[in-house]
Amino acid sequence: MSKHLTLEKLNSLISTAIESIKNMFANLLSKHTDKDNKKASLLAYWAKDYTKYITSEENFDSKSLIKYKRGDVLLIEFGFRIGSELGGRHYAVVVDKDNSIYSDTITVVPLSSLKSHYKSNKYTFILRNGLFNLYYNRMEKRIKEIEEQNNKINNNKDSILLEFSNNNINLDELKKFQGILKKESNELDIQLAMLEKHIHALEKLKNGTVMNVGQITTISKMRIVNPKNKKDSLYKVKLSLDDLDILNRHIKNLFIFENNY
């Protein structure tokens, strides 16, 4: 359609769209309610994020990400959505049987924390092995790995100083090696701080995790927040086999036709 628009008509269309957005925000703020103010703020944040997605779309390369497998847990930015559609940042589970690193999209089922008012229905189920345990165990393991790496770096620092004192390396070589080790140590400290932040955020998942099968959706991999690489905290966090079997049954019951019609 845009190919047939003149520049004048296109500018007019854009101006109308901008005006509609301004009127929408003005209408929300005029109601003076916490609900509408929150909606306006969420829309404003999402408009900024969505703009970043659009402007960086051409430079996005799905091959720069790790390969995702069925059952992997991801943190997704679903953005602002309408009605009962699940929006915002949520954990989700990959359901693709064999997602290619060359594919820009991936199909997921969102997860949410178990609330006291939760009622069982055909579209959702409670995980037997909740995300808190899956994620916490993985992060504890990762923290131990980082601590071991830091110990190795400290040992290497001592070895390099010994080499220098024995005149096996000169001052320039000493400074070079120390710089490399310092950089590695700083990167590990950043990873450790991020893991501790994520552990704190897990508190709200202690009560349990709900799988929202009815909200299954295909998204751009640009929306993946974590994990993007093997150093990210969610790397290797995977749904238990029991819960993956339950998910398979729910998908079949909800979306697969039986040969009885």
SULKA-V574175 format. One record per backbone hydrogen bond with DSSP energy under -0.5 kcal/mol. NH is the residue of the N-H (numbers start at 1). CO is the residue of the C=O. E is the energy in kcal/mol with one decimal. If there is no record, write none. Layout:
# SULKA-V574175
nh,co,e
NH,CO,E
NH,CO,E
This chain:
# SULKA-V574175
nh,co,e
4,1,-1.4
5,2,-1.0
10,6,-2.6
11,7,-2.4
12,8,-1.8
13,9,-2.3
14,10,-2.4
15,11,-2.3
16,12,-2.1
17,13,-2.2
18,14,-2.6
19,15,-2.2
20,16,-2.1
21,17,-2.0
22,18,-2.3
23,19,-2.4
24,20,-2.1
25,21,-2.2
26,22,-2.5
27,23,-2.4
28,24,-2.1
29,25,-2.5
30,26,-1.7
31,27,-0.6
31,28,-1.0
32,29,-1.0
37,33,-2.4
38,34,-2.5
39,35,-2.0
40,36,-2.2
41,37,-2.2
42,38,-2.6
43,39,-2.3
44,40,-2.2
45,41,-2.5
46,42,-2.4
47,43,-2.5
48,44,-1.7
49,45,-2.3
50,46,-3.5
51,47,-1.8
52,48,-1.6
53,49,-2.1
54,50,-2.4
55,51,-2.5
56,52,-1.8
57,53,-0.6
57,54,-0.7
59,56,-0.8
60,56,-0.6
60,57,-1.1
64,61,-1.9
65,62,-1.5
66,228,-0.9
71,94,-2.9
72,69,-2.3
73,237,-2.6
74,92,-3.0
75,226,-3.5
76,74,-0.6
76,90,-3.1
77,223,-2.4
78,76,-1.0
78,88,-2.5
85,82,-2.0
88,79,-2.3
90,76,-2.2
90,88,-0.5
92,74,-2.5
93,109,-2.7
94,72,-2.5
95,107,-2.5
96,107,-0.8
103,100,-1.4
106,219,-2.2
108,217,-2.9
109,93,-2.2
111,91,-3.4
112,210,-2.0
114,208,-2.2
118,115,-1.6
124,121,-0.9
125,211,-1.3
127,209,-2.6
130,128,-0.7
132,205,-0.5
134,130,-1.9
135,131,-3.0
136,132,-2.7
137,133,-2.2
138,134,-1.3
139,135,-2.5
140,136,-2.5
141,137,-1.8
142,138,-2.2
143,139,-2.6
144,140,-1.9
145,141,-1.8
146,142,-2.2
147,143,-2.4
148,144,-2.1
149,145,-2.1
150,146,-2.5
151,147,-2.0
152,148,-1.9
153,149,-2.0
154,150,-2.4
155,151,-2.2
156,152,-2.4
157,153,-2.2
158,154,-1.9
159,155,-2.2
160,156,-2.5
161,157,-2.1
162,158,-2.0
163,159,-2.3
164,160,-2.3
165,161,-2.5
166,162,-1.6
167,164,-1.7
168,163,-2.9
169,163,-0.8
174,170,-2.1
175,171,-2.5
176,172,-2.1
177,173,-2.5
178,174,-2.5
179,175,-2.2
180,176,-2.0
181,177,-2.3
182,178,-2.3
183,179,-2.1
184,180,-2.2
185,181,-2.4
186,182,-2.4
187,183,-2.0
188,184,-1.9
189,185,-2.0
190,186,-2.0
191,187,-2.0
192,188,-2.5
193,189,-2.3
194,190,-2.1
195,191,-2.2
196,192,-2.2
197,193,-1.8
198,194,-2.2
199,195,-2.4
200,196,-1.7
201,197,-1.6
202,198,-0.9
202,199,-0.6
203,200,-1.2
204,201,-0.8
205,202,-2.4
206,203,-1.5
208,205,-1.2
210,112,-3.5
211,125,-3.2
212,110,-2.6
212,210,-0.6
213,123,-1.0
213,211,-1.2
214,123,-1.6
215,212,-1.9
216,213,-1.6
217,108,-2.5
219,106,-2.8
221,104,-3.2
223,220,-1.9
224,221,-1.4
225,75,-3.1
226,75,-1.3
232,229,-1.3
235,232,-1.6
237,234,-2.3
238,236,-0.7
239,71,-3.0
244,240,-2.3
245,241,-2.0
246,242,-1.8
247,243,-2.4
248,244,-2.2
249,245,-1.9
250,246,-2.3
251,247,-2.6
252,248,-2.1
253,249,-2.7
254,250,-2.3
255,251,-2.6
256,252,-1.8
257,255,-0.5
260,258,-1.7
